[in-house]
Amino acid sequence: MTAAIEARGAGGESEAGWTIRFVMAQGLTLAQIPKPDDPAIRMRETPSARYAVPRYSGLAGDATIEAKTAEFIAILKVRHIEDDPPLFAFYDPPWTPSFLRRNEILIRLK
């Protein structure tokens, strides 16, 4: 895999909006992938990085995300691993049964 691509909806991170990240296949560049139809979508290439990533299933409500993140950060601290703020990945549509849902916490390692 090569560098990640980040697409931000209207507002970016500091205002109302959202961020989507995906990884391009090896050998592709930002110039070679399809361009967004919506001019409010901004795309940028981000440098590659290493992440620690635990996977969990179930519903990804605020309480679950908070508990799973705290548990994971505690594990990293015990192992003396420095970390950045977490990112969250949710892979399944809402109609997927909770026990089949795949969720991840991504923490970039320093």
C-alpha positions as CSV (number, residue, x, y, z in Angstrom):
1,M,0.0,0.0,0.0
2,T,1.1,3.6,-0.6
3,A,0.1,6.8,1.1
4,A,-3.4,7.4,2.4
5,I,-5.8,9.8,0.8
6,E,-8.0,12.0,2.9
7,A,-11.2,13.6,1.6
8,R,-13.0,16.2,3.8
9,G,-16.6,17.1,3.6
10,A,-17.8,20.7,3.9
11,G,-16.3,22.3,7.1
12,G,-13.2,20.1,7.5
13,E,-12.1,19.1,11.0
14,S,-12.6,22.4,12.8
15,E,-16.2,23.1,11.7
16,A,-19.2,20.9,11.0
17,G,-18.1,18.2,8.6
18,W,-16.4,14.9,8.3
19,T,-13.3,13.2,7.1
20,I,-12.9,10.0,5.1
21,R,-9.5,8.3,4.6
22,F,-8.7,5.5,2.3
23,V,-5.5,3.8,1.1
24,M,-4.6,3.7,-2.6
25,A,-3.2,0.6,-4.3
26,Q,0.5,0.5,-4.6
27,G,1.8,2.6,-7.5
28,L,-1.1,5.0,-7.8
29,T,-0.8,8.7,-7.1
30,L,-3.4,11.3,-6.2
31,A,-3.3,12.5,-9.8
32,Q,-4.3,9.1,-11.1
33,I,-7.5,8.5,-9.0
34,P,-11.0,9.8,-9.9
35,K,-11.7,13.4,-9.0
36,P,-14.7,14.3,-6.8
37,D,-17.8,15.7,-8.5
38,D,-18.5,18.0,-5.5
39,P,-16.2,21.0,-5.3
40,A,-16.6,21.1,-1.5
41,I,-14.7,17.9,-1.3
42,R,-11.0,18.4,-0.8
43,M,-8.5,15.6,-1.3
44,R,-4.9,15.5,-0.1
45,E,-2.2,12.9,0.2
46,T,-0.9,12.1,3.6
47,P,2.4,10.5,4.4
48,S,2.5,6.8,5.2
49,A,2.7,5.9,8.9
50,R,2.6,2.9,11.2
51,Y,-0.5,2.3,13.3
52,A,-1.5,0.0,16.2
53,V,-5.0,-1.2,15.4
54,P,-7.2,-3.4,17.6
55,R,-10.4,-4.7,16.0
56,Y,-13.7,-5.2,17.8
57,S,-17.2,-6.1,16.8
58,G,-20.6,-4.7,17.9
59,L,-22.3,-1.4,17.9
60,A,-19.9,1.6,17.9
61,G,-21.8,4.0,20.2
62,D,-20.0,6.7,22.1
63,A,-19.7,4.7,25.3
64,T,-18.3,1.7,23.6
65,I,-15.8,3.8,21.6
66,E,-14.7,5.6,24.7
67,A,-14.2,2.4,26.7
68,K,-12.4,0.5,23.9
69,T,-10.1,3.5,23.3
70,A,-9.2,3.9,27.0
71,E,-8.5,0.2,27.2
72,F,-6.2,0.3,24.2
73,I,-4.4,3.4,25.2
74,A,-3.7,1.8,28.6
75,I,-2.1,-1.2,26.9
76,L,0.1,1.1,24.8
77,K,1.2,3.1,27.9
78,V,2.1,-0.1,29.8
79,R,4.3,-1.1,26.8
80,H,5.8,2.5,26.8
81,I,4.5,3.1,23.3
82,E,3.9,6.8,22.5
83,D,0.8,7.5,20.5
84,D,-1.1,10.2,18.6
85,P,-4.9,10.9,19.0
86,P,-7.0,7.9,17.8
87,L,-8.8,7.6,14.5
88,F,-11.9,5.3,14.2
89,A,-12.9,3.1,11.4
90,F,-16.4,1.6,10.9
91,Y,-16.8,-0.8,7.9
92,D,-20.4,-1.9,7.8
93,P,-23.7,-0.5,6.8
94,P,-26.4,0.1,9.6
95,W,-28.4,-3.0,8.7
96,T,-25.5,-5.3,9.5
97,P,-26.2,-7.3,12.7
98,S,-24.1,-5.9,15.5
99,F,-22.2,-9.2,16.1
100,L,-21.0,-9.1,12.5
101,R,-19.9,-5.4,12.5
102,R,-16.2,-4.7,12.2
103,N,-14.8,-1.6,13.9
104,E,-11.2,-0.5,14.5
105,I,-9.3,2.0,16.6
106,L,-6.2,3.3,14.7
107,I,-3.5,5.0,16.7
108,R,-0.5,6.3,14.8
109,L,2.7,5.3,16.4
110,K,5.4,7.9,16.9
